[in-house]
Amino acid sequence: MKNHEDYMKIALSLAKEAGENGEIPVGAIVVVKGEIVAQGRNEKEMRGDATAHAEILVLQRAAKKVGHWRLSDATMYVTLEPCSMCAGAMVQARLGNLVFGAYDPRAGAAGSVVDLLDHPAFNHRVIVKSGVLAEESGQILKEFFDSKRR
């Protein structure tokens, strides 16, 4: 059985792949009972679709793989704190757990700007573990944006 860091390293490899393809480098996987059931990376540029975030894509793929939309026994590992769209999708999917790397002080919806995953008005709350391999996750993003500015 892998630990949080092992799973996050897989998400980091997907983030690097996204960056190499001109996408903002975010990678995500969904794990159910120790098995990776879905993986993905940002595909906004490739698809021309603002909703093609890594988190949305892996929620869709995981639901297809397990055969239902409720993912209460699943854990998502993602390299960047989710935005409000992705956090909302996690609540709607009844995701059990989220583990993320870097915080997003501008758009983070798991505690940095707002906390949609533990909002008292919602009928579901996602258990969150933050900061797993945060430095590595942040460095990939920093290098990507530095290269865009050159």
N, CA, C and O of each residue as an XYZ file, in Angstrom:
600
protein
N       0.839     -1.187      0.000
C       0.000      0.000      0.000
C       0.883      1.248      0.000
O       1.863      1.330      0.741
N       0.526      2.201     -0.827
C       1.285      3.437     -0.942
C       0.831      4.423      0.124
O      -0.245      4.284      0.706
N       1.681      5.430      0.371
C       1.303      6.493      1.294
C       0.978      7.762      0.507
O       1.084      7.783     -0.719
N       0.585      8.814      1.216
C       0.194     10.051      0.537
C       1.283     10.584     -0.398
O       0.992     11.039     -1.505
N       2.520     10.526      0.050
C       3.612     11.049     -0.769
C       3.795     10.234     -2.054
O       4.066     10.799     -3.114
N       3.649      8.930     -1.961
C       3.783      8.083     -3.154
C       2.714      8.421     -4.195
O       3.009      8.544     -5.384
N       1.484      8.566     -3.739
C       0.409      8.914     -4.666
C       0.615     10.319     -5.239
O       0.382     10.558     -6.424
N       1.056     11.245     -4.377
C       1.264     12.616     -4.851
C       2.388     12.672     -5.888
O       2.343     13.497     -6.799
N       3.368     11.826     -5.762
C       4.440     11.782     -6.768
C       3.888     11.399     -8.145
O       4.369     11.890     -9.166
N       2.899     10.539     -8.170
C       2.250     10.178     -9.438
C       1.527     11.399    -10.003
O       1.625     11.689    -11.195
N       0.803     12.110     -9.146
C       0.124     13.336     -9.582
C       1.143     14.368    -10.064
O       0.888     15.078    -11.037
N       2.280     14.458     -9.401
C       3.335     15.393     -9.826
C       3.869     15.041    -11.211
O       4.160     15.937    -12.003
N       4.001     13.763    -11.514
C       4.478     13.376    -12.849
C       3.461     13.789    -13.911
O       3.841     14.174    -15.017
N       2.170     13.711    -13.579
C       1.129     14.156    -14.504
C       1.160     15.669    -14.666
O       0.924     16.184    -15.759
N       1.451     16.382    -13.585
C       1.564     17.843    -13.653
C       2.717     18.243    -14.567
O       2.582     19.159    -15.378
N       3.841     17.561    -14.437
C       4.994     17.853    -15.304
C       4.631     17.611    -16.765
O       5.000     18.395    -17.639
N       3.922     16.548    -17.022
C       3.470     16.230    -18.373
C       2.572     17.338    -18.916
O       2.683     17.719    -20.082
N       1.694     17.845    -18.080
C       0.810     18.943    -18.492
C       1.641     20.162    -18.878
O       1.412     20.768    -19.925
N       2.597     20.517    -18.040
C       3.451     21.669    -18.318
C       4.228     21.521    -19.607
O       4.382     22.483    -20.360
N       4.716     20.325    -19.864
C       5.461     20.062    -21.104
C       4.574     20.214    -22.330
O       5.069     20.429    -23.437
N       3.272     20.104    -22.136
C       2.315     20.242    -23.230
C       1.654     21.625    -23.258
O       0.640     21.821    -23.929
N       2.233     22.573    -22.530
C       1.731     23.935    -22.549
C       0.534     24.209    -21.671
O      -0.066     25.280    -21.752
N       0.181     23.256    -20.836
C      -0.937     23.425    -19.911
C      -0.400     23.870    -18.551
O       0.749     23.588    -18.214
N      -1.222     24.558    -17.778
C      -0.831     24.850    -16.403
C      -0.594     23.504    -15.725
O      -1.460     22.630    -15.757
N       0.577     23.334    -15.111
C       0.971     22.007    -14.619
C       0.263     21.564    -13.340
O       0.756     21.756    -12.229
N      -0.899     20.969    -13.538
C      -1.651     20.375    -12.439
C      -1.971     18.947    -12.837
O      -2.443     18.688    -13.944
N      -1.709     18.019    -11.920
C      -2.015     16.615    -12.139
C      -2.849     16.078    -10.999
O      -2.767     16.566     -9.872
N      -3.664     15.059    -11.299
C      -4.545     14.491    -10.272
C      -4.764     13.007    -10.527
O      -4.735     12.535    -11.663
N      -4.983     12.292     -9.437
C      -5.377     10.886     -9.511
C      -6.500     10.649     -8.509
O      -6.654     11.397     -7.543
N      -7.278      9.604     -8.749
C      -8.294      9.164     -7.790
C      -7.962      7.730     -7.412
O      -7.713      6.881     -8.267
N      -7.967      7.486     -6.108
C      -7.627      6.183     -5.554
C      -8.832      5.641     -4.787
O      -9.442      6.351     -3.987
N      -9.166      4.372     -5.042
C     -10.222      3.682     -4.305
C      -9.642      2.366     -3.792
O      -9.188      1.531     -4.574
N      -9.662      2.195     -2.498
C      -9.158      0.970     -1.860
C      -7.750      0.615     -2.331
O      -7.454     -0.543     -2.625
N      -6.894      1.623     -2.397
C      -5.501      1.406     -2.768
C      -5.230      1.293     -4.251
O      -4.074      1.160     -4.651
N      -6.264      1.342     -5.085
C      -6.090      1.224     -6.536
C      -6.340      2.573     -7.199
O      -7.321      3.253     -6.900
N      -5.441      2.949     -8.098
C      -5.647      4.162     -8.880
C      -6.695      3.842     -9.935
O      -6.477      3.005    -10.811
N      -7.844      4.524     -9.840
C      -8.935      4.264    -10.784
C      -9.012      5.316    -11.882
O      -9.660      5.102    -12.907
N      -8.351      6.457    -11.669
C      -8.362      7.502    -12.696
C      -7.161      8.412    -12.495
O      -6.693      8.625    -11.377
N      -6.682      8.934    -13.602
C      -5.599      9.909    -13.529
C      -5.771     10.909    -14.659
O      -6.387     10.610    -15.683
N      -5.226     12.087    -14.464
C      -5.351     13.109    -15.493
C      -4.534     14.335    -15.162
O      -3.899     14.434    -14.112
N      -4.574     15.250    -16.081
C      -3.851     16.507    -15.951
C      -4.693     17.577    -16.617
O      -5.662     17.273    -17.313
N      -4.324     18.821    -16.405
C      -5.050     19.904    -17.064
C      -5.021     19.710    -18.570
O      -3.997     19.329    -19.136
N      -6.161     19.976    -19.222
C      -6.274     19.864    -20.673
C      -7.063     21.037    -21.253
O      -7.671     20.912    -22.316
N      -7.054     22.172    -20.558
C      -7.830     23.333    -21.005
C      -7.413     23.807    -22.395
O      -8.263     24.041    -23.254
N      -6.112     23.948    -22.615
C      -5.611     24.451    -23.902
C      -5.872     23.439    -25.011
O      -6.333     23.799    -26.094
N      -5.578     22.196    -24.739
C      -5.739     21.144    -25.735
C      -7.197     21.018    -26.182
O      -7.477     20.872    -27.372
N      -8.118     21.077    -25.224
C      -9.539     20.902    -25.518
C     -10.246     22.211    -25.858
O     -11.349     22.209    -26.405
N      -9.597     23.334    -25.526
C     -10.280     24.608    -25.691
C     -11.498     24.696    -24.791
O     -12.540     25.219    -25.186
N     -11.358     24.181    -23.577
C     -12.478     24.040    -22.652
C     -12.040     24.501    -21.261
O     -11.172     23.884    -20.644
N     -12.636     25.575    -20.776
C     -12.277     26.128    -19.472
C     -12.552     25.168    -18.323
O     -11.997     25.333    -17.236
N     -13.398     24.168    -18.544
C     -13.716     23.224    -17.466
C     -12.803     21.998    -17.465
O     -12.980     21.115    -16.626
N     -11.854     21.919    -18.359
C     -10.999     20.729    -18.464
C      -9.837     20.779    -17.472
O      -8.674     20.615    -17.838
N     -10.191     21.011    -16.201
C      -9.204     20.953    -15.125
C      -8.928     19.490    -14.792
O      -9.783     18.627    -14.995
N      -7.745     19.222    -14.287
C      -7.365     17.855    -13.928
C      -8.396     17.211    -12.999
O      -8.744     16.041    -13.161
N      -8.877     17.982    -12.030
C      -9.805     17.432    -11.044
C     -11.132     17.009    -11.680
O     -11.663     15.944    -11.363
N     -11.657     17.831    -12.565
C     -12.932     17.517    -13.226
C     -12.769     16.259    -14.071
O     -13.615     15.366    -14.043
N     -11.674     16.201    -14.820
C     -11.440     15.052    -15.695
C     -11.309     13.757    -14.905
O     -11.848     12.729    -15.314
N     -10.596     13.793    -13.773
C     -10.445     12.541    -13.013
C     -11.718     12.159    -12.276
O     -11.958     10.972    -12.055
N     -12.536     13.122    -11.891
C     -13.831     12.773    -11.304
C     -14.693     12.044    -12.333
O     -15.338     11.045    -12.017
N     -14.699     12.551    -13.559
C     -15.470     11.911    -14.622
C     -14.960     10.501    -14.906
O     -15.742      9.558    -15.025
N     -13.646     10.373    -15.013
C     -13.048      9.067    -15.325
C     -13.252      8.079    -14.183
O     -13.510      6.900    -14.422
N     -13.138      8.552    -12.943
C     -13.324      7.666    -11.793
C     -14.764      7.169    -11.730
O     -15.004      5.989    -11.475
N     -15.719      8.062    -11.959
C     -17.130      7.658    -11.935
C     -17.408      6.604    -12.991
O     -18.128      5.637    -12.745
N     -16.838      6.797    -14.150
C     -17.030      5.813    -15.231
C     -16.420      4.461    -14.833
O     -17.022      3.410    -15.050
N     -15.227      4.507    -14.253
C     -14.527      3.275    -13.878
C     -15.256      2.501    -12.778
O     -15.380      1.279    -12.858
N     -15.742      3.210    -11.747
C     -16.394      2.513    -10.640
C     -17.875      2.248    -10.912
O     -18.506      1.462    -10.205
N     -18.424      2.895    -11.924
C     -19.788      2.607    -12.336
C     -20.871      3.433    -11.675
O     -22.057      3.138    -11.821
N     -20.471      4.471    -10.945
C     -21.458      5.377    -10.351
C     -20.791      6.694     -9.995
O     -19.571      6.767     -9.847
N     -21.605      7.736     -9.857
C     -21.064      9.073     -9.632
C     -20.669      9.343     -8.192
O     -19.890     10.259     -7.930
N     -21.185      8.573     -7.263
C     -20.840      8.794     -5.849
C     -19.459      8.217     -5.567
O     -19.223      7.020     -5.733
N     -18.570      9.073     -5.145
C     -17.183      8.664     -4.901
C     -16.812      8.806     -3.425
O     -15.713      9.252     -3.093
N     -17.726      8.428     -2.555
C     -17.508      8.611     -1.121
C     -16.379      7.749     -0.559
O     -15.845      8.054      0.507
N     -16.015      6.690     -1.252
C     -14.911      5.844     -0.790
C     -13.609      6.153     -1.530
O     -12.656      5.378     -1.468
N     -13.574      7.283     -2.226
C     -12.406      7.636     -3.036
C     -11.609      8.776     -2.407
O     -12.134      9.603     -1.662
N     -10.322      8.782     -2.737
C      -9.429      9.873     -2.366
C      -8.829     10.448     -3.629
O      -8.300      9.717     -4.465
N      -8.913     11.770     -3.766
C      -8.255     12.435     -4.882
C      -6.957     13.054     -4.381
O      -6.907     13.668     -3.316
N      -5.913     12.874     -5.178
C      -4.627     13.523     -4.952
C      -4.436     14.511     -6.086
O      -4.487     14.129     -7.255
N      -4.217     15.770     -5.760
C      -4.022     16.799     -6.779
C      -2.908     17.731     -6.327
O      -2.763     18.008     -5.137
N      -2.135     18.204     -7.272
C      -0.929     18.961     -6.957
C      -1.202     20.390     -6.513
O      -0.342     21.010     -5.887
N      -2.386     20.932     -6.823
C      -2.729     22.309     -6.464
C      -4.094     22.332     -5.799
O      -5.005     21.608     -6.201
N      -4.230     23.164     -4.787
C      -5.523     23.355     -4.135
C      -6.594     23.649     -5.187
O      -6.386     24.500     -6.052
N      -7.720     22.966     -5.127
C      -8.743     23.139     -6.161
C      -9.394     24.515     -6.139
O      -9.480     25.171     -5.101
N      -9.850     24.931     -7.320
C     -10.610     26.169     -7.472
C     -12.058     25.906     -7.047
O     -12.411     24.784     -6.685
N     -12.879     26.936     -7.095
C     -14.268     26.778     -6.665
C     -15.050     25.817     -7.564
O     -15.898     25.072     -7.073
N     -14.778     25.822     -8.874
C     -15.469     24.891     -9.770
C     -15.149     23.451     -9.384
O     -16.045     22.615     -9.266
N     -13.877     23.175     -9.192
C     -13.455     21.811     -8.886
C     -13.904     21.380     -7.487
O     -14.319     20.237     -7.290
N     -13.822     22.287     -6.527
C     -14.291     21.971     -5.178
C     -15.790     21.680     -5.194
O     -16.252     20.755     -4.526
N     -16.537     22.456     -5.945
C     -17.976     22.203     -6.063
C     -18.267     20.849     -6.671
O     -19.176     20.143     -6.235
N     -17.487     20.487     -7.688
C     -17.662     19.173     -8.310
C     -17.340     18.051     -7.325
O     -17.988     17.004     -7.342
N     -16.345     18.266     -6.470
C     -15.992     17.261     -5.464
C     -17.144     17.064     -4.479
O     -17.453     15.932     -4.106
N     -17.774     18.149     -4.061
C     -18.925     18.053     -3.167
C     -20.056     17.313     -3.874
O     -20.679     16.428     -3.288
N     -20.323     17.667     -5.122
C     -21.405     17.021     -5.874
C     -21.139     15.529     -6.079
O     -22.073     14.726     -6.084
N     -19.874     15.158     -6.248
C     -19.509     13.750     -6.430
C     -19.435     12.992     -5.110
O     -19.204     11.783     -5.089
N     -19.633     13.712     -4.010
C     -19.542     13.128     -2.671
C     -18.172     12.498     -2.428
O     -18.056     11.459     -1.778
N     -17.129     13.154     -2.967
C     -15.764     12.669     -2.779
C     -15.471     12.505     -1.293
O     -15.796     13.375     -0.485
N     -14.858     11.388     -0.946
C     -14.553     11.126      0.456
C     -13.414     11.958      1.000
O     -13.538     12.581      2.055
N     -12.291     11.967      0.274
C     -11.085     12.628      0.763
C     -10.373     13.344     -0.363
O     -10.412     12.925     -1.520
N      -9.718     14.441      0.004
C      -8.869     15.184     -0.912
C      -7.520     15.385     -0.256
O      -7.438     15.777      0.908
N      -6.456     15.115     -1.008
C      -5.100     15.406     -0.573
C      -4.506     16.308     -1.639
O      -4.448     15.932     -2.810
N      -4.060     17.504     -1.242
C      -3.463     18.387     -2.241
C      -2.098     18.874     -1.804
O      -1.740     18.834     -0.627
N      -1.341     19.342     -2.802
C       0.021     19.805     -2.573
C       0.087     21.286     -2.259
O      -0.007     21.683     -1.097
N       0.249     22.108     -3.289
C       0.455     23.543     -3.117
C      -0.857     24.272     -2.845
O      -1.906     23.927     -3.389
N      -0.771     25.279     -1.997
C      -1.912     26.162     -1.758
C      -2.039     27.138     -2.918
O      -1.051     27.474     -3.571
N      -3.275     27.594     -3.172
C      -3.524     28.600     -4.205
C      -4.113     29.839     -3.533
O      -5.324     29.926     -3.334
N      -3.242     30.808     -3.182
C      -3.711     31.983     -2.433
C      -4.619     32.907     -3.244
O      -5.234     33.810     -2.677
N      -4.714     32.702     -4.536
C      -5.563     33.553     -5.376
C      -6.929     32.950     -5.661
O      -7.916     33.675     -5.786
N      -6.992     31.618     -5.766
C      -8.254     30.996     -6.170
C      -8.577     29.718     -5.409
O      -9.511     29.007     -5.781
N      -7.844     29.414     -4.371
C      -8.046     28.167     -3.643
C      -9.380     28.104     -2.919
O      -9.756     29.029     -2.199
N     -10.088     27.005     -3.119
C     -11.412     26.835     -2.518
C     -11.443     25.703     -1.501
O     -12.497     25.136     -1.216
N     -10.261     25.378     -0.953
C     -10.174     24.378      0.116
C      -9.534     25.003      1.348
O      -8.868     24.328      2.133
N      -9.750     26.310      1.503
C      -9.263     26.990      2.693
C      -8.491     28.273      2.447
O      -8.486     29.147      3.313
N      -7.842     28.423      1.308
C      -7.029     29.628      1.088
C      -7.874     30.883      0.889
O      -7.665     31.880      1.580
N      -8.813     30.848     -0.034
C      -9.694     31.984     -0.299
C     -11.062     31.726      0.317
O     -11.598     32.562      1.044
N     -11.613     30.563      0.019
C     -12.866     30.090      0.615
C     -12.679     28.605      0.925
O     -11.717     27.983      0.474
N     -13.596     28.056      1.686
C     -13.544     26.619      1.955
C     -14.890     25.996      1.604
O     -15.780     25.877      2.445
N     -15.012     25.609      0.360
C     -16.253     24.987     -0.103
C     -16.346     23.520      0.292
O     -17.428     22.936      0.252
N     -15.229     22.922      0.671
C     -15.238     21.494      0.988
C     -15.686     21.203      2.411
O     -15.970     20.057      2.759
N     -15.747     22.242      3.228
C     -16.212     22.082      4.607
C     -17.227     23.178      4.936
O     -17.246     23.705      6.049
N     -18.056     23.509      3.969
C     -19.020     24.582      4.153
C     -20.258     24.058      4.879
O     -20.822     23.040      4.478
N     -20.682     24.733      5.935
C     -21.812     24.231      6.727
C     -23.151     24.184      5.984
O     -24.057     23.459      6.393
N     -23.280     24.945      4.906
C     -24.555     24.953      4.170
C     -24.708     23.753      3.243
O     -25.817     23.450      2.803
N     -23.608     23.067      2.942
C     -23.676     21.959      1.997
C     -24.005     20.649      2.703
O     -23.731     20.477      3.890
N     -24.598     19.733      1.946
C     -25.003     18.448      2.514
C     -23.872     17.419      2.537
O     -24.071     16.303      3.015
N     -22.701     17.772      2.035
C     -21.559     16.853      2.057
C     -20.302     17.643      2.350
O     -20.149     18.781      1.905
N     -19.419     17.041      3.088
C     -18.116     17.651      3.375
C     -17.036     16.659      2.981
O     -17.147     15.458      3.225
N     -15.993     17.191      2.369
C     -14.847     16.393      1.942
C     -13.757     16.547      3.000
O     -13.453     17.658      3.434
N     -13.179     15.430      3.406
C     -12.062     15.468      4.358
C     -10.809     15.855      3.590
O     -10.475     15.235      2.580
N     -10.111     16.887      4.072
C      -8.976     17.454      3.342
C      -7.685     17.306      4.125
O      -7.634     17.558      5.329
N      -6.633     16.887      3.410
C      -5.265     16.916      3.927
C      -4.480     17.788      2.953
O      -4.418     17.497      1.758
N      -3.894     18.837      3.463
C      -3.215     19.801      2.596
C      -1.709     19.793      2.807
O      -1.202     19.314      3.821
N      -1.011     20.337      1.820
C       0.425     20.551      1.933
C       1.303     19.334      1.696
O       2.486     19.367      2.037
N       0.771     18.265      1.127
C       1.576     17.068      0.857
C       2.441     17.332     -0.377
O       1.918     17.557     -1.469
N       3.737     17.305     -0.205
C       4.711     17.644     -1.245
C       4.415     19.025     -1.838
O       4.519     19.242     -3.045
N       4.046     19.941     -0.956
C       3.678     21.302     -1.374
C       4.834     22.013     -2.055
O       4.627     22.705     -3.052
N       6.034     21.859     -1.543
C       7.182     22.543     -2.130
C       7.418     22.082     -3.566
O       7.634     22.904     -4.457
N       7.379     20.780     -3.791
C       7.575     20.234     -5.135
C       6.459     20.679     -6.080
O       6.709     21.034     -7.232
N       5.235     20.654     -5.580
C       4.087     21.068     -6.391
C       4.196     22.545     -6.761
O       3.959     22.926     -7.907
N       4.551     23.362     -5.793
C       4.707     24.788     -6.040
C       5.844     25.098     -6.988
O       5.747     26.013     -7.805
N       6.917     24.342     -6.884
C       8.084     24.577     -7.745
C       7.754     24.329     -9.215
O       8.199     25.077    -10.085
N       6.989     23.299     -9.493
C       6.588     23.014    -10.879
C       5.799     24.191    -11.447
O       6.022     24.606    -12.585
N       4.880     24.722    -10.651
C       4.087     25.871    -11.093
C       4.966     27.106    -11.283
O       4.830     27.824    -12.273
N       5.863     27.349    -10.336
C       6.754     28.511    -10.420
C       7.604     28.451    -11.686
O       7.715     29.441    -12.409
N       8.198     27.302    -11.952
C       9.035     27.154    -13.144
C       8.219     27.348    -14.423
O       8.698     27.965    -15.374
N       7.007     26.833    -14.449
C       6.139     26.984    -15.615
C       5.857     28.457    -15.889
O       6.027     28.928    -17.013
N       5.428     29.179    -14.865
C       5.078     30.587    -15.069
C       6.310     31.450    -15.310
O       6.239     32.426    -16.056
N       7.434     31.109    -14.694
C       8.685     31.831    -14.996
C       9.054     31.681    -16.460
O       9.479     32.646    -17.095
N       8.895     30.481    -17.004
C       9.232     30.248    -18.418
C       8.289     31.002    -19.353
O       8.695     31.400    -20.445
N       7.036     31.204    -18.941
C       6.064     31.944    -19.752
C       6.392     33.440    -19.767
O       6.110     34.131    -20.746
N       6.982     33.927    -18.692
C       7.307     35.346    -18.586
C       8.551     35.726    -19.371
O       8.765     36.900    -19.676
N       9.370     34.735    -19.696
C      10.635     35.023    -20.421
C      10.391     35.354    -21.854
O      11.337     35.618    -22.597
